[in-house]
Amino acid sequence: MRIQTFLAVVALSTLSVASVACTGDTSDEPAAGGDPTTADGAAEEVKAAVIDESSNGKTVSVTLGRSFTIALSDNASTGYVWSVKSVDKTIGAPKESNIPGDVHRPGAPGLKKFTWSTKSPLNLVGKHVIVLQHARAFGSSPVSLFTVTVDIKDLAANPICGGLLGRTCGADTYCDYPAAASCGAGDQTGKCEAKPQFCPAVIIPVCGCDGKTYNNSCEANRSGASAHTAGACAH
């Protein structure tokens, strides 16, 4: 009986963490240390874009009203640091921060973070090109460049999906149905939400509205499906 009670507590704790990670915070700033490559942040803002080296040369979608962060490996001890080379003036200058490397390994690289807010009196909807450079602090030619195009989308322009008209969401969003809507059965509607950029590595199976089984509800959302029921799909 004690073992069963312990397992129940662990399961509930894991479910709570997964729920926080999948839904995220609606605040403008991502959770401190929320980048998936670091272990210092427990509450990751998954619906705000956290962009890393893998997005170099690519386009990343961000929901209007949320912040987004570019986090790149950085080691100031080498004399080279990341800085902004050019950025669309409409989104302005970012807030910069540094996450140190492993204190037990001298010279271990950390992270340099650049965070932008998309809350602005200006219309930021559309694509914005950001170029960062890795160079010596005293102004030598950069040894490498990081370029990303941020596509800011306004989900409020078409928030309702499903229903009698069968309204669909954009490529970077999914139709989030409340539990009572049964994945849109009976002309029920949902709301378009941004697909999560990252999900927690926990296994709490859910059956998605697409009839597929996912490790957790966040993974279902990232694949474009609303979570329908807890547990694996019945086949």
Order of alpha helices (4+ residues) and beta strands (2+ residues): alpha-beta-beta-beta-beta-beta-beta-beta-beta-beta-beta-beta-beta-beta-alpha-beta
